[in-house]
Amino acid sequence: MRRREFIAWVGAATAASLPLAARAQPSGTMHRIGVLMAYVESDQEAHTRAAVLREGLHKLGWTEDRNIQFDTRWATASVEQIKRFAQELVASQPELIVSSTTPTTEALLRQTRSIPIVFATVADPVGGGFVASLSRPGGNATGFTNLEGSMAGKWLELLKQIAPQLKRVALLFNPATASYADIYLKPFKSAAASLGVDAIVTPVADTSELESAVAALAVSPGCGLMVIPGPFMSNRSAEITALAARHGLPAVYPFRYYTEFGGLLSYGNDQVDNYRRAAAYVDRILRGEKPGDLPVQAPVKFELTINLKTAKALGLDVPSLLLQQADKVIE
């Protein structure tokens, strides 16, 4: 596995080289942009993503309160709150809406098929019915994907490298905010079979079910955890890593901030980079291009992070080759 591995598909790999719209300066007309975030407002990682979006637009000539205004809603991972804010944003008729995740994109597209939508991190836009195809979205939505299903196999391989005694691994997710979970299940089960590990599919609906599931898993020796990307899990990243530590369970996560909260290791795309790239799509649409003509792009920046302090607490020796491949090692 290379340090900077990326996953691409037909049409997405060439998207970055497509010609931009004419580089005329934005007019003085005020453009209103809605932003629907599936995170709590206190989430600093989510604020970083929103700030990067603003910074990217500023570099492209858009100045807040001069020719652009943002209406940002923090919906947490509550499905009902996401639906309500999606309805409110669409009713306010902005020129464009930036959507943070699959649940927010799904909710917005139920409300409008005319207002342009740029999604920052969606798992399966074709399977979700958001676009007709990656290369030619064809509707009012386009944007950037998160992690494709094959990553589940890579996560398990990484976890098995660092914790070779593993016999059972649970894949945690919330069905309400990870409707795309099925794309991860087959690669997870396939990798588990090849590695001699029992695959346990573990849906949880709320925090109490999450706590019970982790506690039940810890009863047997040789158990570990994997977490599917999704706003429910992201909003509880500190809690999940604390649960894994409390029960002595090795776990692998999709994003760097889990390891910064004390998780063992993570491998996934840089989500902040997705928002940086999303700014260019917002710019192009505001200048007149149609979202249906802009290809959905795959992640290009991936990072492997290992928390050595957590590994030592779990009594695990991290292979030197894995340490060499890591983009960041937390000591």
C-alpha positions as CSV (number, residue, x, y, z in Angstrom):
1,M,0.0,0.0,0.0
2,R,1.5,3.3,-1.1
3,R,1.5,6.3,1.3
4,R,-0.6,8.4,-1.1
5,E,-2.9,5.9,-2.6
6,F,-6.0,7.2,-4.2
7,I,-9.1,5.6,-5.7
8,A,-10.4,6.8,-9.0
9,W,-13.0,5.8,-11.5
10,V,-13.9,6.5,-15.1
11,G,-14.6,10.2,-15.7
12,A,-13.5,11.4,-12.2
13,A,-9.8,11.1,-12.8
14,T,-9.7,13.7,-15.5
15,A,-12.2,16.2,-13.9
16,A,-9.5,18.4,-12.4
17,S,-8.1,19.2,-15.8
18,L,-11.4,20.3,-17.3
19,P,-11.5,24.0,-18.5
20,L,-12.8,26.5,-16.0
21,A,-15.4,29.1,-16.8
22,A,-14.3,32.5,-18.1
23,R,-12.2,34.3,-15.5
24,A,-14.2,37.5,-15.4
25,Q,-14.3,39.0,-12.0
26,P,-17.5,38.3,-10.0
27,S,-20.1,41.1,-10.3
28,G,-21.1,43.2,-7.3
29,T,-24.4,41.4,-7.2
30,M,-24.9,39.6,-3.8
31,H,-25.1,35.8,-4.2
32,R,-26.7,33.8,-1.5
33,I,-25.2,30.3,-0.7
34,G,-26.8,27.9,1.7
35,V,-24.6,25.4,3.6
36,L,-26.1,22.4,5.3
37,M,-23.7,20.7,7.8
38,A,-24.6,17.4,9.5
39,Y,-22.5,18.2,12.5
40,V,-22.9,19.9,15.9
41,E,-21.9,23.5,15.7
42,S,-19.2,23.0,18.4
43,D,-17.4,20.5,16.1
44,Q,-14.1,22.2,15.3
45,E,-13.2,19.8,12.5
46,A,-16.5,20.7,10.8
47,H,-15.7,24.4,11.3
48,T,-12.3,23.9,9.6
49,R,-14.1,22.5,6.6
50,A,-16.5,25.4,6.4
51,A,-13.6,27.9,6.8
52,V,-11.7,26.2,4.0
53,L,-14.7,26.5,1.7
54,R,-14.9,30.2,2.4
55,E,-11.1,30.7,2.0
56,G,-11.2,28.9,-1.4
57,L,-14.0,31.1,-2.6
58,H,-12.2,34.2,-1.4
59,K,-9.2,33.3,-3.5
60,L,-11.5,33.0,-6.5
61,G,-12.7,36.5,-6.1
62,W,-15.7,36.1,-3.8
63,T,-15.8,38.3,-0.7
64,E,-18.3,37.7,2.1
65,D,-20.9,40.4,2.6
66,R,-19.8,42.1,-0.6
67,N,-20.8,39.7,-3.4
68,I,-21.5,36.5,-1.5
69,Q,-23.5,35.6,1.7
70,F,-23.6,32.3,3.5
71,D,-26.6,30.8,5.4
72,T,-25.1,27.9,7.3
73,R,-27.3,25.4,9.2
74,W,-25.8,23.0,11.8
75,A,-28.2,20.0,11.7
76,T,-26.1,17.6,13.9
77,A,-26.7,13.9,12.9
78,S,-30.4,14.2,13.6
79,V,-32.4,12.9,10.6
80,E,-35.4,15.1,11.5
81,Q,-33.3,18.2,12.0
82,I,-31.5,17.6,8.7
83,K,-34.9,17.3,6.9
84,R,-36.2,20.5,8.6
85,F,-33.1,22.6,7.8
86,A,-33.1,21.2,4.2
87,Q,-36.7,22.4,3.8
88,E,-35.9,25.8,5.3
89,L,-32.8,26.3,3.1
90,V,-34.6,25.4,-0.1
91,A,-37.6,27.7,0.9
92,S,-35.2,30.6,1.2
93,Q,-34.3,30.1,-2.5
94,P,-30.5,30.5,-2.4
95,E,-28.5,30.4,-5.7
96,L,-26.7,27.3,-4.6
97,I,-26.5,25.0,-1.6
98,V,-23.3,23.2,-0.3
99,S,-24.2,19.8,1.2
100,S,-21.8,18.2,3.7
101,T,-22.8,14.5,3.6
102,T,-25.0,11.8,2.1
103,P,-28.0,12.4,4.5
104,T,-27.9,16.2,3.9
105,T,-27.7,15.7,0.1
106,E,-30.6,13.1,0.2
107,A,-32.7,15.6,2.2
108,L,-32.0,18.5,-0.1
109,L,-32.8,16.6,-3.3
110,R,-36.1,15.6,-1.8
111,Q,-36.9,19.3,-1.6
112,T,-35.4,20.6,-4.9
113,R,-34.4,19.4,-8.3
114,S,-33.6,22.9,-9.6
115,I,-31.4,24.7,-7.1
116,P,-27.7,23.7,-7.7
117,I,-26.2,21.5,-5.0
118,V,-22.5,20.8,-4.5
119,F,-21.9,17.9,-2.1
120,A,-18.6,17.7,-0.3
121,T,-18.5,14.1,1.0
122,V,-21.0,11.6,-0.4
123,A,-20.3,7.8,-0.3
124,D,-22.3,6.5,-3.3
125,P,-23.9,9.3,-5.4
126,V,-25.0,7.0,-8.2
127,G,-26.4,4.4,-5.9
128,G,-28.1,7.1,-3.9
129,G,-29.8,8.5,-7.0
130,F,-28.1,11.8,-6.6
131,V,-26.5,11.7,-10.1
132,A,-27.1,9.8,-13.3
133,S,-23.4,8.9,-13.6
134,L,-20.0,10.1,-12.2
135,S,-18.8,11.6,-15.5
136,R,-22.2,13.2,-16.4
137,P,-24.3,13.9,-13.3
138,G,-27.1,15.3,-15.4
139,G,-29.2,16.9,-12.7
140,N,-28.8,19.7,-10.2
141,A,-26.2,18.1,-8.0
142,T,-22.5,17.3,-8.3
143,G,-19.5,17.3,-6.1
144,F,-17.0,15.0,-4.3
145,T,-17.1,11.5,-3.1
146,N,-15.9,10.2,0.3
147,L,-14.6,6.6,0.6
148,E,-15.7,3.8,-1.7
149,G,-16.7,0.4,-0.4
150,S,-13.4,-1.4,-1.0
151,M,-11.9,0.7,1.8
152,A,-13.6,-1.7,4.3
153,G,-11.2,-4.4,3.1
154,K,-8.2,-2.2,3.5
155,W,-9.2,-1.1,7.0
156,L,-9.5,-4.7,8.1
157,E,-6.1,-5.6,6.6
158,L,-4.5,-2.7,8.5
159,L,-6.1,-3.6,11.7
160,K,-5.0,-7.2,11.3
161,Q,-1.4,-6.1,10.7
162,I,-1.3,-4.1,13.9
163,A,-3.4,-6.7,15.9
164,P,-2.6,-10.1,14.4
165,Q,-4.5,-11.9,17.2
166,L,-7.8,-10.6,16.0
167,K,-10.5,-13.3,15.7
168,R,-13.7,-11.2,15.4
169,V,-14.3,-7.6,14.1
170,A,-17.5,-5.6,14.4
171,L,-18.4,-3.1,11.7
172,L,-20.2,-0.2,13.4
173,F,-22.6,2.1,11.7
174,N,-25.9,3.9,12.1
175,P,-28.4,2.9,9.3
176,A,-30.3,6.2,9.5
177,T,-27.3,8.3,8.6
178,A,-25.3,5.7,6.6
179,S,-27.9,4.5,4.1
180,Y,-25.0,3.5,1.9
181,A,-23.6,1.0,4.4
182,D,-24.2,-1.9,2.0
183,I,-21.3,-0.8,-0.2
184,Y,-18.9,-1.6,2.6
185,L,-20.4,-4.9,3.8
186,K,-19.3,-7.1,0.9
187,P,-15.6,-6.0,0.9
188,F,-15.6,-6.3,4.7
189,K,-17.0,-9.8,4.7
190,S,-14.7,-10.9,1.8
191,A,-11.6,-9.5,3.6
192,A,-12.6,-11.1,6.9
193,A,-12.9,-14.5,5.2
194,S,-9.5,-14.3,3.6
195,L,-7.9,-13.2,6.9
196,G,-9.6,-15.8,9.0
197,V,-11.7,-13.2,11.0
198,D,-15.4,-13.4,11.9
199,A,-17.2,-10.4,10.4
200,I,-19.9,-9.0,12.7
201,V,-22.2,-6.4,11.1
202,T,-23.3,-4.1,14.0
203,P,-25.9,-1.4,13.3
204,V,-26.6,1.0,16.2
205,A,-29.5,3.4,16.4
206,D,-28.4,5.6,19.3
207,T,-25.7,6.2,21.9
208,S,-27.0,3.6,24.3
209,E,-27.0,0.9,21.6
210,L,-23.4,1.9,20.6
211,E,-22.2,1.5,24.2
212,S,-24.0,-1.8,24.6
213,A,-22.6,-3.2,21.3
214,V,-19.0,-2.3,22.2
215,A,-19.4,-3.7,25.8
216,A,-20.8,-6.9,24.4
217,L,-18.0,-7.3,21.9
218,A,-15.4,-6.9,24.6
219,V,-16.6,-9.9,26.6
220,S,-14.7,-12.3,24.2
221,P,-11.0,-12.1,23.6
222,G,-9.5,-11.3,20.2
223,C,-12.1,-8.7,19.2
224,G,-11.8,-5.4,17.3
225,L,-13.8,-2.6,15.8
226,M,-14.2,-0.8,12.5
227,V,-16.3,2.3,11.9
228,I,-18.1,3.2,8.7
229,P,-18.0,6.9,7.8
230,G,-21.1,8.8,8.6
231,P,-22.3,11.9,10.6
232,F,-23.6,9.8,13.6
233,M,-20.2,8.3,14.1
234,S,-18.3,11.5,13.3
235,N,-20.3,13.4,15.9
236,R,-19.3,10.8,18.5
237,S,-15.7,10.2,17.5
238,A,-14.3,11.1,20.9
239,E,-16.9,8.9,22.6
240,I,-16.3,6.0,20.3
241,T,-12.5,6.1,20.8
242,A,-13.0,6.4,24.6
243,L,-15.2,3.3,24.5
244,A,-12.7,1.3,22.6
245,A,-9.9,2.3,25.0
246,R,-12.1,1.5,28.0
247,H,-12.8,-2.0,26.8
248,G,-9.3,-2.6,25.4
249,L,-10.4,-3.1,21.8
250,P,-8.1,-2.3,18.9
251,A,-10.0,-0.3,16.3
252,V,-9.5,1.3,12.9
253,Y,-11.3,4.5,11.8
254,P,-11.9,6.2,8.5
255,F,-10.5,9.7,9.4
256,R,-7.5,11.3,11.1
257,Y,-9.5,13.1,13.8
258,Y,-10.4,9.7,15.4
259,T,-6.7,9.0,16.1
260,E,-6.2,12.5,17.4
261,F,-8.9,11.7,20.0
262,G,-7.0,8.5,20.9
263,G,-8.0,6.0,18.3
264,L,-5.5,3.3,17.3
265,L,-5.2,4.0,13.6
266,S,-7.1,5.6,10.7
267,Y,-6.9,5.5,7.0
268,G,-9.0,7.6,4.7
269,N,-9.3,10.7,2.6
270,D,-8.6,14.2,3.8
271,Q,-12.1,15.6,4.1
272,V,-10.9,19.2,4.4
273,D,-9.3,18.8,1.0
274,N,-12.8,17.9,-0.4
275,Y,-14.1,21.3,0.8
276,R,-11.2,23.1,-0.7
277,R,-12.0,21.5,-4.0
278,A,-15.7,22.1,-3.6
279,A,-15.0,25.9,-3.6
280,A,-13.9,25.6,-7.2
281,Y,-17.2,24.0,-8.2
282,V,-19.2,26.6,-6.3
283,D,-17.3,29.3,-8.2
284,R,-17.9,27.6,-11.6
285,I,-21.6,27.3,-11.0
286,L,-22.0,30.8,-9.8
287,R,-20.2,31.9,-13.1
288,G,-22.8,30.0,-15.2
289,E,-21.8,26.4,-15.5
290,K,-24.4,23.7,-14.8
291,P,-23.8,21.2,-12.0
292,G,-25.0,18.4,-14.3
293,D,-22.1,19.1,-16.6
294,L,-19.4,18.9,-13.8
295,P,-18.1,15.4,-13.2
296,V,-18.3,14.0,-9.7
297,Q,-14.7,13.8,-8.4
298,A,-13.1,11.1,-6.3
299,P,-10.8,11.8,-3.3
300,V,-7.1,12.4,-4.2
301,K,-5.5,13.0,-0.8
302,F,-5.4,10.1,1.6
303,E,-3.7,9.8,5.0
304,L,-2.7,6.9,7.3
305,T,-2.4,7.9,10.9
306,I,-1.2,5.7,13.8
307,N,-1.4,6.5,17.5
308,L,1.6,4.8,19.1
309,K,0.5,5.8,22.6
310,T,-2.8,3.9,22.1
311,A,-0.9,0.9,20.6
312,K,1.3,0.7,23.7
313,A,-1.7,0.9,26.0
314,L,-3.2,-2.0,24.2
315,G,0.0,-4.0,24.3
316,L,0.5,-3.9,20.5
317,D,3.7,-3.7,18.6
318,V,3.3,-1.7,15.4
319,P,5.2,-3.2,12.4
320,S,8.0,-1.0,11.3
321,L,6.9,-1.1,7.7
322,L,3.5,0.2,8.7
323,L,5.1,3.0,10.6
324,Q,7.2,3.9,7.5
325,Q,4.0,4.1,5.5
326,A,2.2,6.4,7.9
327,D,1.7,10.0,7.1
328,K,1.4,10.9,10.8
329,V,2.5,9.0,13.9
330,I,1.1,10.3,17.2
331,E,3.5,9.5,20.1
